[in-house]
Amino acid sequence: MKKILCLIIDSAPHEAWRATYETHRKIWHQCLDLSPHVDGYFLYSDPNLKSRYSTGDRRFTARHREGLDTILHKTQKAIEVLLDEHEYVIRTNMSSLWDFPLLERKDLPKKQLYTGHEIPYPPISFVTGSGMILSRDVAKRLVRSTLAEHAPHDDVAIAQILNASGLRALHRPWFWYDYSKGLDQIAVGQHLHYRLRDSNDPERRKEREVTEHLFTLIYRRP
């Protein structure tokens, strides 16, 4: 059984998204409860933290201000502290869902793995920060980076760091839920990573129903 560290980017959301975030957290906890081989943590930053980091109740907090340009820092710090003997690291976010039972059945490379939905970004391409898989050796490489300058967006920065050491992304397509269609568009068993954010709804209310439905399809199948 693969031993996986799953790092979920989290923060205090806009007030309009609060109920949606609460639903996502609830579903994430249920996924992790049903996946004993996956150790999951919600990642936060707090500039007033007295220690360099804190852990507890599936929560990891790094001492830093919260912001889009500090996501890389809390990702690196979480890997540094939590990697232990995990074979793989998943870096994802709140409005995603993963099929952990399918992932367990997949035969993944144990080394040199940097994979997820690849997005062109000349002169390089990067794996979306909403869902990437790193093998243990690659996760260590990310933490030990000495790259002097990189992009403010964490997923592009991760690609720059790994590209600088000669590693390129392996494309693995995601499933991005289309909110103009119905729930029957979901075909479970084909994708590891489901991207569920509804960018057209200011309150992202429909996400709650879709997330609940997808969780039932993946984790409550008879």
Legacy VTK file of the C-alpha trace (Angstrom):
# vtk DataFile Version 3.0
C-alpha trace
ASCII
DATASET POLYDATA
POINTS 222 float
0.000 0.000 0.000
1.370 3.408 -1.010
2.085 5.793 1.855
0.921 9.230 0.741
1.212 12.713 2.227
-1.644 14.915 0.991
-1.195 18.672 1.444
-4.343 20.761 0.931
-3.947 24.523 0.475
-6.362 26.299 2.809
-6.906 29.741 4.309
-9.689 31.908 5.667
-11.980 32.361 2.635
-14.000 35.322 1.470
-17.197 35.574 3.506
-19.291 34.581 0.466
-17.349 31.307 0.187
-17.414 30.355 3.861
-20.191 27.737 3.615
-18.605 26.238 0.502
-15.222 25.924 2.222
-16.888 24.265 5.203
-18.421 21.689 2.856
-15.077 21.066 1.166
-13.341 20.577 4.527
-16.033 18.171 5.698
-15.724 16.073 2.526
-11.920 16.129 2.670
-12.040 14.797 6.231
-14.378 12.011 5.125
-12.074 11.076 2.229
-9.103 10.925 4.592
-11.040 8.942 7.210
-11.721 6.318 4.535
-8.106 6.311 3.257
-5.821 5.173 6.103
-2.782 5.117 3.795
-3.158 8.871 3.162
-2.020 11.414 5.770
-3.765 14.699 5.009
-3.069 18.221 6.267
-4.733 21.562 5.551
-1.989 24.160 5.030
-2.153 27.622 6.586
0.176 30.539 7.251
0.177 32.786 10.310
2.677 35.648 10.735
2.035 35.714 14.506
2.859 32.066 15.143
5.383 31.843 17.986
7.151 28.770 16.592
8.311 28.187 13.002
5.364 25.848 12.446
2.610 24.000 14.272
0.714 20.767 13.590
-2.444 19.184 14.934
-5.878 17.923 13.897
-4.854 17.593 10.236
-3.720 21.200 10.232
-0.234 22.499 9.447
0.588 26.164 9.965
3.815 27.858 8.899
4.999 31.138 10.390
4.473 33.537 7.508
1.851 35.920 6.225
-1.015 34.386 4.248
-1.089 35.170 0.532
-0.921 33.719 -2.965
2.809 34.398 -3.061
3.473 32.487 0.184
1.811 29.190 -0.815
5.166 27.821 -1.960
6.703 28.578 1.440
4.066 26.691 3.432
4.221 23.816 0.937
7.999 23.506 1.309
7.847 23.799 5.092
5.101 21.167 5.337
7.103 18.728 3.214
10.222 19.389 5.282
8.374 18.619 8.529
5.875 15.951 7.490
7.511 13.893 4.722
8.842 11.159 7.053
8.615 7.836 5.187
5.871 8.818 2.741
6.498 7.546 -0.779
4.502 10.284 -2.530
3.273 13.814 -1.910
0.007 15.138 -3.314
-0.238 18.934 -3.336
-3.788 20.060 -3.956
-6.435 22.556 -2.836
-9.844 22.834 -1.233
-12.004 22.753 -4.356
-10.497 19.512 -5.638
-11.320 15.899 -4.873
-9.104 12.845 -5.351
-9.987 9.252 -6.061
-7.656 7.648 -3.516
-8.951 4.087 -4.160
-8.046 4.484 -7.859
-4.677 6.010 -6.959
-3.872 2.964 -4.836
-4.415 0.731 -7.873
-2.158 2.817 -10.120
1.417 1.719 -10.739
3.316 4.983 -10.286
7.052 5.518 -10.753
8.773 5.579 -7.378
11.347 8.153 -8.449
11.562 11.222 -10.683
7.784 11.713 -10.621
6.279 15.174 -11.098
2.829 14.714 -12.602
-0.605 16.245 -12.924
-2.537 18.334 -15.428
0.121 20.188 -17.392
-0.464 23.784 -18.527
1.744 25.453 -21.194
3.544 28.528 -19.886
6.330 29.455 -22.337
9.192 28.909 -22.045
8.180 26.103 -19.644
5.015 24.270 -18.711
3.781 23.580 -15.198
1.473 21.192 -13.361
-1.560 22.976 -11.954
-1.233 23.730 -8.260
-4.706 22.350 -7.659
-3.387 18.812 -8.080
0.128 17.427 -8.463
1.872 14.230 -7.406
5.546 14.200 -6.437
7.609 11.150 -5.635
9.568 11.276 -2.389
12.884 12.166 -4.048
11.288 15.008 -6.019
9.569 16.382 -2.899
12.972 16.479 -1.187
14.404 18.283 -4.204
11.679 20.917 -3.928
12.499 21.560 -0.268
16.239 21.798 -0.887
15.939 24.263 -3.759
18.549 27.023 -3.966
16.950 28.744 -6.968
17.463 32.458 -6.364
14.420 33.756 -8.264
11.121 32.205 -9.267
7.562 33.193 -10.181
5.186 34.390 -7.430
2.624 31.721 -8.326
3.503 28.516 -6.493
2.727 26.032 -9.271
4.864 27.918 -11.804
7.618 28.305 -9.188
7.574 24.553 -8.480
8.002 23.867 -12.194
10.891 26.339 -12.367
12.610 24.729 -9.380
12.236 21.212 -10.739
13.085 22.201 -14.313
16.305 23.794 -13.039
17.354 20.363 -11.779
16.483 18.712 -15.096
13.028 17.366 -14.254
10.029 17.913 -16.545
6.355 17.324 -15.854
4.544 14.140 -16.849
1.060 15.096 -18.046
-1.899 13.370 -16.380
-5.238 14.964 -17.301
-7.664 16.106 -14.641
-11.465 16.234 -14.791
-12.754 19.809 -14.588
-16.459 19.829 -13.773
-18.504 21.799 -16.329
-21.248 23.683 -14.471
-23.223 24.200 -17.691
-23.875 20.437 -17.724
-25.443 18.044 -15.243
-24.115 15.609 -12.655
-24.221 12.747 -15.146
-21.069 14.093 -16.850
-18.928 12.480 -14.134
-17.452 9.094 -15.040
-15.744 7.673 -11.953
-12.723 5.442 -12.444
-10.973 7.432 -15.171
-9.431 10.339 -13.273
-7.417 10.731 -10.087
-8.013 14.458 -9.714
-11.351 16.275 -10.027
-11.315 20.085 -10.199
-14.621 21.391 -8.855
-14.370 25.154 -8.560
-17.261 27.113 -10.044
-15.607 30.295 -11.278
-18.871 31.790 -12.565
-20.749 31.797 -9.250
-19.597 34.512 -6.802
-20.779 32.369 -3.856
-19.734 28.996 -5.363
-22.900 27.379 -3.973
-23.268 24.659 -6.611
-19.860 23.298 -5.620
-21.372 21.944 -2.423
-23.841 19.684 -4.226
-21.282 18.570 -6.800
-18.661 17.758 -4.154
-21.145 15.741 -2.084
-22.291 13.854 -5.197
-18.763 13.034 -6.344
-17.752 11.877 -2.878
-20.709 9.485 -2.844
-19.819 8.116 -6.278
-16.182 7.443 -5.347
-16.311 6.492 -1.690
-19.822 5.176 -1.089
-20.172 2.849 -4.068
-21.672 -0.553 -3.163
LINES 1 223
222 0 1 2 3 4 5 6 7 8 9 10 11 12 13 14 15 16 17 18 19 20 21 22 23 24 25 26 27 28 29 30 31 32 33 34 35 36 37 38 39 40 41 42 43 44 45 46 47 48 49 50 51 52 53 54 55 56 57 58 59 60 61 62 63 64 65 66 67 68 69 70 71 72 73 74 75 76 77 78 79 80 81 82 83 84 85 86 87 88 89 90 91 92 93 94 95 96 97 98 99 100 101 102 103 104 105 106 107 108 109 110 111 112 113 114 115 116 117 118 119 120 121 122 123 124 125 126 127 128 129 130 131 132 133 134 135 136 137 138 139 140 141 142 143 144 145 146 147 148 149 150 151 152 153 154 155 156 157 158 159 160 161 162 163 164 165 166 167 168 169 170 171 172 173 174 175 176 177 178 179 180 181 182 183 184 185 186 187 188 189 190 191 192 193 194 195 196 197 198 199 200 201 202 203 204 205 206 207 208 209 210 211 212 213 214 215 216 217 218 219 220 221
